[in-house]
Structure formats: C-alpha cells, structure tokens
Amino acid sequence: MNNPETMALRCAGCGRSHALDELAWRCADCHGVLDLTGFTPAMPKAADLATRRPGLWRYAEALPIFEPPGITMGEGMTPLVTTPGQPVSD
C-alpha cells in the first residue's frame, strides 16, 4: 500500500529529495525536473472501470492522491493509456 509519508519528489538531475508539501516543479539546486518516488499505482480492473462514472476519479487507485475523491469539474471519459513496458490488467 502506498503511504504519503514515504513519497517524495526527487530531482532527475542531481538526486536531491524535496518534500511533497514544497509544491515545487523544479529542483531548488539545479532546476532539474522532479519525479515522484515512493508511489506505485494500483491499476483498476477493466470490469471495475466499466461500472464507474465517467471522469478522472474512475482511476483513483492509479493516482497519488490520498484524500477521498469527489471534486469534479464535470470532465468526461478520461482515457487511460498504457505505459510502454508496464503490464496491463483486465
């Protein structure tokens, strides 16, 4: 299970870790891009997706968000695309 306390933003350039609450997009030291570490998405089954309402929250398990979903702007059927090299579950 993913734990927000073990997640961090790590610079792809210099490796420096930044806390999630820093709300940064770039490293303060080298201005490199920050990658999310300590999070492994749980991909929802296709059968489960078919029963969920359209929108981003149908993929809640795959998002690094730990608050209950529910905020919406009326978005539509947000597609989930396969990442090359990652297994697809049915």
Secondary structure, 3 states (H helix, E strand, C coil): CCCCCCCEEEECCCCCEECHHHCCCECCCCCCEEEEECCCCCCCCHHHHHCCCCCHHHHHHHCCCCCCCCCCCCCCCCCCCCCCCCCCCC
